[in-house]
Amino acid sequence: MRALTFEPGKAGTLELAEIDDPSPGEGELLVEALALGVCGTDKELAGGEYGWAPEGADRMVIGHESLGRVVEAPEGSGFAPGDLVVGVVRRPDPVPCGACARGQFDSCRNGDYLERGIKQLDGYGGERWTVEAEYAVKLDPELSDVGVLLEPMSVIAKAWDQIDRIGGRAWFEPKSVLITGAGPIGLLAAQVGAARGLDVHVYDHNEGGPKPKLAAALGAVYHHEDMASAVAAAEPDIVIEATGASALVFDAIGATGAFGITCLTGVSPAGREVAVDAGGVNRRIVLENDVVFGTVNANLAHYAEAARLLSAADRDWLRRLITRRVPLSEYEAAFKGEPNDVKVVIDLTGG
């Protein structure tokens, strides 16, 4: 079969290769791939910035945003041929740590977890893949054209879950949320915020293209002038930062009112310095009982919630979020950004 493979840590090694068809082990599903989402993590992996091959191998299959149909399923697994499924990305460490032992492998304490397409496990970027039944998520059959958004939605499901838990430390009745960044994560965060009945504001530097329209379709207010104007208009109780831009991270921390919550989902590049009034940041957080937290990955409960959120979302809006689909044979185009990109997906069904 064809698969996208690369040599971790070496830029320019991503290629479309012929590899052996996967053979399901005990308790595993065999899945015919439909689509693969491409995100910033994949571009960093292809650029040689990090990545860890499976033990004893030099190369690995890339891809963690999956979607496929079951071809074979073990008896009693809860799956059947034809089911629409997504594979979970992370696996708990083999020790395991206390969090992994309790199913919270997204919060692994020792870093010995594994990840499909990223860390020591082949990913989902081939025409067929296998996955343990307990790490597969069944989707509504009607999500066949947008189900590849499940993995990014699982990140958002976790973010909102953590916001709720933190807010629950005292009376919490948020009315507004400001999202910084109108990429897939930011817009999915906005979609969930709108579904919760919040006053949603989205800040992004793009003035044109699909992003303002996607935000407006949610009933959100879109800002592109500057962060200060967005903050003044939103008066946010919650900020979800989805850019990783160093300066914007600190702007986000100072944006909320009293008892505010700032959720950081974007990963900032190391080595970039910004001038920060550390005392002012500390004073605001302490005196206003604010919370700033980071979140990454998702566990099985978050995937299940993400499946529910996708099923409840407007299907036409989700389709518009996917702004480009490229055939597998033209995969290189998916790793090169275009001005109007929001979500780029590789079609694994042929071509």
C-alpha positions in Angstrom: 0.0 0.0 0.0 1.0 3.7 -0.3 1.9 5.6 2.9 3.6 8.9 3.8 6.8 8.1 5.6 9.6 10.2 7.0 12.8 9.9 8.9 12.3 11.8 12.3 14.8 14.6 12.9 15.8 14.9 9.2 14.1 17.6 7.1 13.2 16.8 3.5 12.7 13.1 4.0 8.9 13.0 3.8 7.9 10.8 0.8 5.1 8.7 -0.6 6.3 5.1 -0.3 5.1 1.6 -0.9 5.1 -0.4 2.3 3.6 -3.7 3.5 -0.2 -3.7 4.2 -0.8 -3.7 7.9 -2.0 -6.9 9.5 -4.3 -6.6 12.5 -3.2 -8.1 15.8 -5.4 -9.5 18.5 -8.1 -7.1 19.4 -7.3 -4.7 16.6 -9.4 -3.2 13.8 -8.3 -3.1 10.2 -9.3 0.2 8.7 -9.5 1.6 5.1 -8.3 5.1 5.3 -10.5 8.0 4.1 -8.7 11.2 5.0 -5.8 12.6 6.9 -5.7 16.1 8.5 -2.5 18.1 8.3 -1.6 20.5 11.1 1.4 22.5 12.3 2.7 19.5 14.2 2.9 17.5 10.9 4.7 20.3 9.2 7.2 20.5 12.1 7.8 16.7 11.9 8.3 16.9 8.1 10.7 19.8 8.7 12.9 17.6 10.9 12.2 19.5 14.2 11.4 16.4 16.2 9.8 13.0 16.0 10.8 9.5 17.2 10.7 6.4 15.0 9.4 3.1 16.3 12.1 1.0 18.1 14.4 -0.6 15.6 13.2 1.6 12.6 14.7 4.6 10.9 11.4 5.8 9.3 7.8 6.0 10.4 4.4 6.7 8.9 3.3 10.3 9.6 -0.2 11.4 10.5 -2.4 11.7 13.7 -5.6 13.3 12.4 -7.3 10.2 11.0 -10.6 9.0 9.5 -11.4 5.7 8.0 -13.9 2.8 7.6 -13.6 -0.5 9.4 -12.8 -3.4 7.1 -12.3 -6.1 9.7 -13.3 -6.1 13.4 -12.8 -8.8 16.1 -15.9 -10.3 17.5 -17.2 -8.5 20.6 -15.2 -5.4 19.9 -18.3 -3.2 19.4 -17.3 -2.4 15.8 -18.4 -3.9 12.5 -17.2 -3.5 8.9 -18.4 -0.2 7.4 -18.2 1.7 10.7 -16.8 5.2 10.4 -13.9 5.5 12.9 -11.0 7.7 14.1 -7.9 6.4 15.9 -6.8 8.0 19.1 -3.4 9.5 19.0 -1.7 8.9 22.4 -1.1 5.7 24.3 -0.3 5.5 28.0 3.3 4.9 29.1 4.0 1.2 29.9 4.9 1.8 33.5 2.3 3.5 33.8 2.4 6.8 35.8 -0.5 7.6 38.1 -2.3 9.6 35.4 -1.9 7.0 32.7 -3.0 4.3 35.0 -6.3 6.2 35.4 -6.9 6.7 31.7 -5.6 10.3 31.8 -2.7 9.6 29.4 -3.1 13.1 28.0 -1.7 14.3 31.4 1.2 11.8 31.5 3.6 12.7 34.2 6.8 11.0 33.1 6.7 11.7 29.3 7.0 8.0 28.4 3.7 7.9 26.5 3.6 7.0 22.8 1.9 8.8 20.0 0.7 7.7 16.5 2.6 9.4 13.8 4.7 11.4 16.3 6.4 9.3 18.9 7.5 5.7 18.4 4.3 4.5 16.7 3.4 4.6 13.0 0.7 7.1 12.2 -2.4 7.0 10.2 -1.0 8.4 6.9 -1.4 5.2 4.8 -4.2 3.7 2.7 -4.9 1.2 5.5 -4.1 1.2 9.2 -4.8 -0.9 12.3 -5.9 0.3 15.7 -6.7 -1.3 19.0 -10.5 -1.4 19.4 -10.2 0.4 22.7 -8.4 3.3 21.0 -10.9 3.7 18.2 -13.8 6.1 18.3 -17.0 5.3 16.3 -18.6 8.3 14.5 -22.0 9.1 13.2 -22.1 7.8 9.6 -23.2 11.2 8.4 -19.8 12.7 9.4 -17.9 10.9 6.6 -16.9 14.3 5.0 -16.0 16.1 8.2 -15.1 13.3 10.7 -11.3 14.0 10.2 -11.9 17.1 12.4 -12.5 14.8 15.4 -8.9 14.9 16.7 -8.7 18.8 16.7 -12.2 18.8 18.3 -11.0 16.5 21.0 -8.3 19.1 21.9 -11.1 21.6 22.3 -13.3 19.2 24.2 -10.5 18.9 26.7 -9.9 22.7 26.9 -13.6 23.4 27.7 -13.7 20.5 30.2 -10.7 22.0 32.0 -12.2 25.5 31.9 -15.4 24.1 33.5 -13.4 22.4 36.2 -11.3 25.4 37.0 -14.3 27.7 37.0 -16.1 25.4 39.4 -13.8 26.3 42.2 -16.3 29.1 43.0 -19.4 30.7 41.4 -18.7 30.8 37.7 -21.2 32.1 35.1 -19.1 33.3 32.1 -20.8 35.4 29.5 -18.0 36.1 27.0 -15.1 34.3 25.4 -12.3 35.7 23.3 -10.5 33.3 20.9 -7.1 34.4 19.6 -6.3 32.7 16.3 -8.8 31.7 13.7 -7.2 28.4 12.6 -9.0 25.1 13.0 -8.4 25.0 16.8 -9.5 28.6 17.3 -12.6 28.3 15.1 -13.7 25.0 16.7 -13.2 26.6 20.1 -15.5 29.4 18.9 -18.0 27.0 17.6 -18.3 25.3 21.0 -18.4 28.7 22.7 -21.3 29.7 20.5 -23.1 26.4 21.2 -22.8 27.2 24.9 -24.6 30.5 24.4 -21.6 32.7 25.1 -20.8 36.0 23.5 -18.0 34.9 21.2 -15.2 37.2 19.9 -12.4 36.0 17.5 -9.2 37.8 17.0 -6.9 37.1 14.0 -4.7 39.2 11.8 -6.4 38.0 8.5 -8.7 40.7 7.3 -10.1 38.8 4.3 -10.5 35.2 3.2 -12.8 32.6 4.8 -11.9 33.2 8.5 -14.1 36.3 9.1 -17.0 34.6 7.3 -16.6 31.4 9.3 -16.6 33.4 12.5 -19.6 35.5 11.5 -21.6 32.3 10.6 -21.3 31.3 14.3 -22.7 34.7 15.3 -19.2 35.6 16.6 -17.6 39.1 16.3 -14.4 39.0 14.3 -11.5 41.4 15.1 -8.4 41.9 13.0 -7.2 45.4 13.9 -5.4 44.9 17.2 -5.7 42.8 20.4 -6.5 45.8 22.6 -9.6 46.6 20.5 -10.7 43.0 20.6 -10.3 42.9 24.4 -12.2 46.2 24.9 -15.1 44.9 22.8 -15.2 41.4 24.3 -14.6 42.1 28.0 -13.9 38.4 28.1 -14.4 36.1 31.1 -12.5 33.4 29.2 -9.6 33.6 26.7 -8.6 30.7 24.6 -5.2 31.4 23.0 -4.7 29.3 19.9 -1.8 31.0 18.1 1.3 30.4 20.2 2.6 33.8 19.3 4.7 34.8 22.2 3.6 38.4 22.6 0.0 37.5 22.1 0.2 34.9 24.9 0.9 37.6 27.5 -1.7 39.9 26.0 -4.2 37.1 26.5 -3.2 36.5 30.1 -4.0 40.2 30.9 -7.2 40.3 28.9 -9.7 38.8 31.3 -11.7 40.4 34.1 -11.7 39.2 37.7 -11.8 35.4 38.2 -10.8 35.1 34.5 -9.5 31.9 32.9 -6.9 31.9 30.1 -6.4 28.6 28.3 -3.3 28.3 26.2 -3.5 25.8 23.4 -0.9 27.2 21.0 2.8 26.1 21.4 5.2 29.0 21.3 8.6 28.6 19.6 11.5 28.7 22.1 14.2 31.4 22.0 11.9 34.3 21.2 12.1 37.1 23.8 9.4 39.6 24.6 9.4 42.4 27.1 6.9 41.6 29.9 5.9 43.5 33.1 6.2 40.4 35.2 5.1 42.2 38.3 2.0 43.5 36.6 1.1 40.1 35.4 1.6 38.6 38.8 -0.4 41.4 40.5 -3.3 40.9 38.1 -3.4 37.1 38.5 -3.2 37.2 42.3 -5.6 40.0 43.0 -8.2 38.9 40.5 -8.1 35.2 41.3 -7.2 34.5 37.7 -6.0 31.2 36.3 -3.7 30.6 33.3 -3.3 27.0 32.2 -2.0 25.0 29.2 -3.6 22.0 27.6 -2.5 19.5 25.0 -3.7 16.2 23.6 -6.9 14.4 24.8 -8.0 11.2 26.5 -10.8 8.8 25.6 -13.5 10.8 27.4 -12.6 13.9 25.4 -12.7 12.0 22.2 -16.2 10.7 23.1 -17.3 14.3 23.8 -15.7 15.5 20.6 -17.7 13.0 18.6 -20.9 14.3 20.3 -19.9 17.9 19.6 -19.2 17.2 15.9 -22.6 15.4 15.6 -24.3 18.4 17.1 -22.5 21.0 15.0 -23.8 22.5 11.8 -22.5 20.2 9.1 -22.3 22.8 6.4 -20.2 25.0 8.6 -17.8 22.1 9.4 -17.4 21.5 5.6 -16.4 25.1 5.1 -13.7 24.7 7.8 -12.0 22.3 5.4 -10.7 24.7 2.8 -8.5 22.4 0.8 -8.5 18.7 0.0 -5.6 17.2 -1.9 -5.1 13.7 -3.3 -2.5 11.5 -1.7 -0.3 11.7 -4.8 -0.1 15.5 -4.4 0.6 15.3 -0.6 3.4 17.9 -0.9 0.7 20.6 -1.6 -0.9 19.9 1.8 2.4 20.8 3.6 2.7 24.2 1.9 0.4 26.9 3.3 -1.8 29.0 1.1 -3.3 32.4 2.0 -6.9 31.1 2.5 -6.1 27.9 4.3 -8.0 27.0 7.4 -7.9 23.2 7.5 -6.1 21.1 4.8 -6.9 17.5 4.4 -5.3 14.7 2.3 -7.7 12.4 0.5 -6.5 8.8 1.0 -9.2 7.1 -1.1 -7.2 7.3 -4.3 -5.3 9.6 -6.7 
